């Protein structure tokens, strides 16, 4: 499944923005994405999420 398909699907997602502010672009930094483990709560523990770090240092994740 492509990133576009994941983002347009009905899955819930979240994001975390960098503290740099503005429309900062980090030269030479390419988009990175992959599966990571995210802590949800004590009952469910860690859950696998698809994380995306874009060239503007925005970190997003999707179920």
KAKA-V736101 format. One record per pair of residues at least 24 apart in sequence whose ideal C-beta (glycine too) atoms are under 10 Angstrom apart, sorted by the first residue. I is the first residue (numbers start at 1). J is the second residue. If there is no record, write none. Layout:
I,J + I,J
This chain:
1,50 + 3,31 + 3,33 + 3,50 + 3,52 + 3,54 + 3,60 + 3,62 + 6,33 + 6,50 + 6,52 + 6,60 + 6,62 + 6,63 + 7,50 + 7,52 + 7,60 + 7,62 + 9,62 + 9,63 + 10,63 + 11,49 + 11,50 + 11,62 + 11,63 + 12,61 + 12,62 + 12,63 + 13,49 + 13,50 + 13,52 + 13,60 + 13,61 + 13,62 + 13,63 + 14,38 + 14,49 + 14,51 + 14,59 + 14,60 + 14,61 + 14,62 + 14,63 + 15,51 + 15,52 + 15,54 + 15,58 + 15,59 + 15,60 + 15,61 + 15,62 + 16,51 + 16,53 + 16,57 + 16,58 + 16,59 + 16,60 + 16,61 + 17,56 + 17,57 + 17,58 + 17,59 + 17,60 + 18,53 + 18,54 + 18,56 + 18,57 + 18,58 + 18,59 + 19,57 + 20,56 + 20,57 + 20,58 + 22,56 + 23,56 + 24,55 + 24,56 + 24,57 + 24,58 + 25,54 + 25,55 + 25,56 + 25,57 + 26,54 + 26,55 + 26,56 + 26,57 + 27,55 + 28,55 + 29,53 + 29,54 + 29,55 + 29,56 + 29,57 + 30,54 + 30,55 + 31,55 + 31,56 + 31,58 + 32,59 + 33,60 + 33,61 + 33,62 + 35,61 + 36,61 + 38,63
